[in-house]
Amino acid sequence: MFEESTLLFKTMLILAGQIGIVFGLCYFFIKSARTAYENNTSFAGFYFRGAMNMNRQLDLVPYKKAPTTYPVEMTKQIEAVYDENTNKKTAESYTKLKLAKNREEVLQLIKEGYGYSGGNGLLVGIFFFWVATLWATLFFAASSISIMTGMLLFTMQSIAFAILLSFILLEMDENDGLRATKIVFLVAVLTGFIGYSDIYSFSENNTLQVILLLSLLGLIVFSLIRTFVGFSRNVIRIKAIFGAIVFSLFLLIDFNFIKKKEGLSNNWDSAFEMAFIIYVDLMNLLLEILDAMNNS
């Protein structure tokens, strides 16, 4: 039965499974974090304190439990300062360090935005595992050597990405994160309808594709520079909105390309390749929207 289905159906079947893993695990992590907060217990090695956002909604803030030996080194990232009139940097970003001599000082510093130095080794390991499986999935999507191996790698990277995304949402405001997922869903439906309807041949417009590729290159270069140079919130927000527009246009091309390939290469290898491409664009769109929300 599945073999006789359209390329769009095969692609959406694979894509829905991976998107379901990502958002399903995110929901599980956020729900488990709230349960841990309510019961004053830990989840995934973190404790959580409650804060109130601008909409008077509960916003969970993860933190490490206070140690039993003192003094404890606490750090806080201070963002660069910009002049509102000239938008020029007046102070560099830096890491502020303080030593807490007892539990009371630790709790006070946590309220001020400090955290324990050293980071979380497990999350770092998950990040590198995600990068490895992402590139491996890309290789199998491009080569179509073994769709079963490709699907296994696809699923493994989705699980790793879901864990990382969950902590990204908890570090900012998970309520904004849930709103961002709704926006991504609406954009996916809209671009899917327009692109697959073949109202306009987006996938055959070479000029549009060159512009988008140059825009993508610009986003990558900006991200690399941002690692070493601080930018104002307005600049980052404008970049994030621009990135969201770019990946939305990529989605139009993706769905239009599926329409063009119907009847030409309607098989599971093509469906796997298209599902992975759309998945990457959707996740990039989500990250850009989150970046824009976090800097609004």
C-alpha positions as CSV (number, residue, x, y, z in Angstrom):
1,M,0.0,0.0,0.0
2,F,2.8,2.5,1.0
3,E,4.7,1.7,-2.2
4,E,1.7,3.1,-4.3
5,S,1.5,6.3,-2.3
6,T,2.7,9.7,-3.4
7,L,6.2,11.0,-2.7
8,L,4.6,13.7,-0.5
9,F,3.0,11.0,1.7
10,K,6.2,9.0,2.0
11,T,8.1,12.2,2.9
12,M,5.6,13.4,5.4
13,L,5.4,10.0,7.0
14,I,9.2,10.0,7.7
15,L,9.2,13.7,8.6
16,A,6.3,13.3,11.0
17,G,8.1,10.5,12.9
18,Q,11.2,12.6,13.4
19,I,9.3,15.8,14.3
20,G,7.2,13.8,16.7
21,I,10.4,12.5,18.5
22,V,11.8,16.0,18.8
23,F,8.6,17.8,20.1
24,G,7.5,14.7,22.1
25,L,10.7,14.5,24.0
26,C,10.7,18.3,24.5
27,Y,7.2,18.1,26.0
28,F,8.3,15.2,28.2
29,F,11.4,17.1,29.5
30,I,9.5,20.3,30.2
31,K,6.6,18.4,31.9
32,S,9.2,16.4,34.0
33,A,11.0,19.7,34.9
34,R,7.7,21.2,36.2
35,T,7.0,18.0,38.1
36,A,10.5,18.2,39.7
37,Y,9.9,21.9,40.5
38,E,6.6,21.1,42.2
39,N,8.0,18.2,44.2
40,N,11.4,20.0,44.9
41,T,13.3,17.2,43.3
42,S,15.8,17.0,40.5
43,F,15.5,16.0,36.9
44,A,18.4,15.1,34.5
45,G,20.8,16.4,37.2
46,F,19.2,19.8,37.6
47,Y,16.9,21.5,40.1
48,F,14.5,24.2,39.1
49,R,13.3,27.4,40.6
50,G,10.2,29.2,39.5
51,A,10.0,32.7,38.0
52,M,7.2,34.8,36.5
53,N,7.4,36.0,32.9
54,M,5.8,39.2,31.5
55,N,2.6,37.3,30.9
56,R,2.5,36.1,34.5
57,Q,3.2,32.5,33.4
58,L,5.5,30.1,35.3
59,D,9.0,30.2,33.9
60,L,11.4,27.4,35.1
61,V,15.1,28.3,35.7
62,P,17.4,25.2,35.9
63,Y,20.3,25.2,38.4
64,K,22.7,22.9,40.0
65,K,22.1,21.9,43.7
66,A,24.2,23.8,46.2
67,P,27.4,21.8,47.0
68,T,28.3,20.6,50.5
69,T,31.8,22.0,50.5
70,Y,32.8,25.7,50.3
71,P,33.9,28.1,49.0
72,V,32.2,27.6,45.6
73,E,33.1,29.4,42.4
74,M,30.1,31.0,40.7
75,T,30.1,32.8,37.3
76,K,27.8,35.1,35.4
77,Q,28.0,36.2,31.8
78,I,27.8,40.0,31.5
79,E,26.6,41.1,28.1
80,A,28.2,43.9,26.1
81,V,26.7,47.3,26.6
82,Y,25.6,49.5,23.7
83,D,24.7,53.2,23.4
84,E,21.0,53.4,22.5
85,N,21.5,56.5,20.4
86,T,24.5,55.4,18.3
87,N,24.2,51.6,18.8
88,K,27.9,51.5,19.4
89,K,29.5,49.2,21.9
90,T,30.5,51.0,25.1
91,A,31.6,48.0,27.1
92,E,32.8,44.5,26.2
93,S,31.1,41.3,27.4
94,Y,32.9,39.4,30.1
95,T,32.4,36.6,32.7
96,K,32.0,37.8,36.3
97,L,33.3,35.5,39.0
98,K,32.4,35.4,42.7
99,L,33.1,33.0,45.5
100,A,30.2,31.8,47.7
101,K,31.3,31.0,51.3
102,N,28.1,29.3,52.3
103,R,24.8,27.9,51.1
104,E,23.0,31.3,51.7
105,E,25.5,33.1,49.5
106,V,25.1,30.4,46.8
107,L,21.3,30.8,46.7
108,Q,21.6,34.6,46.6
109,L,24.0,34.5,43.7
110,I,21.7,32.1,41.9
111,K,18.9,34.6,42.2
112,E,21.2,37.2,40.7
113,G,21.8,35.1,37.7
114,Y,25.0,33.3,38.6
115,G,25.7,29.6,38.0
116,Y,28.3,27.1,38.8
117,S,31.4,27.2,36.7
118,G,32.5,24.2,34.7
119,G,29.2,23.6,32.8
120,N,27.6,20.2,32.2
121,G,29.8,17.5,30.7
122,L,26.8,15.3,29.8
123,L,25.2,18.0,27.6
124,V,28.6,18.7,25.9
125,G,28.8,15.0,25.1
126,I,25.3,15.0,23.7
127,F,26.1,18.0,21.6
128,F,29.1,16.3,19.9
129,F,27.0,13.1,19.5
130,W,24.3,15.1,17.8
131,V,26.8,16.8,15.4
132,A,28.3,13.4,14.5
133,T,24.9,11.7,13.8
134,L,23.6,14.8,12.0
135,W,26.5,14.7,9.5
136,A,26.2,10.9,9.2
137,T,22.5,11.3,8.4
138,L,23.4,13.9,5.8
139,F,25.8,11.4,4.2
140,F,23.2,8.7,4.0
141,A,20.5,11.1,2.7
142,A,22.8,12.2,-0.1
143,S,24.1,8.7,-1.0
144,S,21.0,6.5,-0.4
145,I,23.3,3.6,0.5
146,S,21.0,2.1,3.1
147,I,17.7,3.7,4.1
148,M,17.5,1.6,7.3
149,T,20.9,2.8,8.5
150,G,20.0,6.3,7.5
151,M,16.7,6.1,9.4
152,L,18.5,4.8,12.5
153,L,21.0,7.7,12.4
154,F,18.2,10.1,11.7
155,T,16.3,8.9,14.8
156,M,19.4,9.1,17.0
157,Q,20.2,12.6,16.0
158,S,16.6,13.6,16.6
159,I,16.7,12.3,20.1
160,A,20.0,14.1,20.8
161,F,18.7,17.3,19.3
162,A,15.5,17.0,21.4
163,I,17.5,16.8,24.6
164,L,19.6,19.9,23.6
165,L,16.5,21.8,22.5
166,S,14.7,21.0,25.8
167,F,17.5,22.7,27.8
168,I,17.6,25.6,25.4
169,L,13.8,26.1,26.0
170,L,14.3,25.8,29.8
171,E,17.2,28.2,29.8
172,M,15.2,30.9,28.1
173,D,11.4,30.7,28.6
174,E,9.7,27.4,27.8
175,N,6.4,29.3,27.2
176,D,8.1,31.2,24.4
177,G,9.4,27.9,23.1
178,L,5.9,26.4,22.9
179,R,4.7,29.5,21.1
180,A,7.6,29.2,18.7
181,T,6.7,25.6,17.8
182,K,3.2,26.7,17.0
183,I,4.6,29.3,14.6
184,V,6.8,26.8,13.0
185,F,3.8,24.4,12.5
186,L,1.8,27.2,10.9
187,V,4.7,28.2,8.6
188,A,5.2,24.5,7.6
189,V,1.5,24.1,6.7
190,L,1.4,27.4,4.8
191,T,4.6,26.8,2.8
192,G,3.7,23.2,2.2
193,F,0.3,24.2,0.7
194,I,1.8,27.0,-1.5
195,G,4.9,25.0,-2.5
196,Y,3.1,21.7,-3.3
197,S,0.3,23.5,-5.1
198,D,2.9,24.6,-7.7
199,I,1.4,28.1,-7.9
200,Y,4.9,29.3,-8.7
201,S,7.9,27.2,-9.6
202,F,10.1,28.1,-6.7
203,S,12.4,25.1,-7.2
204,E,13.1,26.2,-10.8
205,N,13.9,29.8,-10.0
206,N,17.7,29.9,-10.1
207,T,17.9,33.5,-9.1
208,L,15.9,32.9,-5.9
209,Q,18.1,29.9,-5.1
210,V,21.3,31.9,-5.5
211,I,20.0,34.6,-3.3
212,L,19.0,32.1,-0.6
213,L,22.3,30.4,-0.8
214,L,24.2,33.7,-0.4
215,S,21.8,34.6,2.5
216,L,22.6,31.2,4.1
217,L,26.3,31.9,3.8
218,G,25.8,35.3,5.4
219,L,23.9,33.7,8.3
220,I,26.8,31.2,8.8
221,V,29.4,34.0,8.7
222,F,27.4,36.1,11.1
223,S,27.1,33.2,13.6
224,L,30.9,32.6,13.4
225,I,31.6,36.3,14.0
226,R,29.1,36.3,16.9
227,T,31.1,33.7,18.6
228,F,33.9,36.2,19.1
229,V,32.2,39.6,18.8
230,G,29.3,40.8,20.8
231,F,26.2,42.3,19.0
232,S,23.4,44.4,20.4
233,R,20.0,42.7,20.9
234,N,18.4,44.6,18.1
235,V,21.1,43.4,15.6
236,I,20.7,39.8,16.8
237,R,16.9,40.1,16.6
238,I,17.0,41.5,13.0
239,K,19.4,38.7,12.0
240,A,17.0,36.1,13.5
241,I,14.0,37.5,11.7
242,F,16.0,37.6,8.5
243,G,17.0,34.0,9.1
244,A,13.4,32.9,9.7
245,I,12.4,34.5,6.4
246,V,15.3,32.7,4.6
247,F,14.4,29.2,5.9
248,S,10.7,29.8,5.2
249,L,11.6,30.4,1.6
250,F,13.7,27.3,1.6
251,L,10.6,25.4,2.8
252,L,8.7,26.7,-0.2
253,I,11.4,25.4,-2.5
254,D,11.5,22.1,-0.7
255,F,7.8,21.4,-1.0
256,N,7.7,22.6,-4.6
257,F,10.6,20.3,-5.4
258,I,8.6,17.4,-4.0
259,K,5.8,18.3,-6.5
260,K,8.3,18.4,-9.4
261,K,9.7,14.9,-8.4
262,E,6.3,13.2,-8.2
263,G,6.2,10.5,-10.9
264,L,9.9,10.9,-11.6
265,S,11.5,9.5,-8.5
266,N,8.7,8.4,-6.2
267,N,10.6,6.1,-3.9
268,W,11.6,5.8,-0.3
269,D,15.2,6.9,-1.0
270,S,13.9,10.2,-2.4
271,A,11.4,10.5,0.4
272,F,14.1,10.1,3.0
273,E,16.3,12.7,1.3
274,M,13.4,15.3,1.1
275,A,12.3,14.5,4.7
276,F,15.8,15.2,6.0
277,I,16.1,18.5,4.0
278,I,12.7,19.7,5.3
279,Y,13.6,18.6,8.8
280,V,16.8,20.6,8.8
281,D,15.0,23.7,7.5
282,L,12.3,23.4,10.1
283,M,14.8,23.1,12.9
284,N,16.7,26.1,11.7
285,L,13.5,28.1,11.4
286,L,12.6,27.1,15.0
287,L,16.1,28.2,16.3
288,E,15.9,31.5,14.4
289,I,12.4,32.2,15.9
290,L,13.7,31.3,19.4
291,D,16.7,33.6,18.9
292,A,14.3,36.5,17.9
293,M,12.1,35.9,20.9
294,N,15.0,35.7,23.3
295,N,16.3,39.0,22.1
296,S,13.0,40.9,21.9
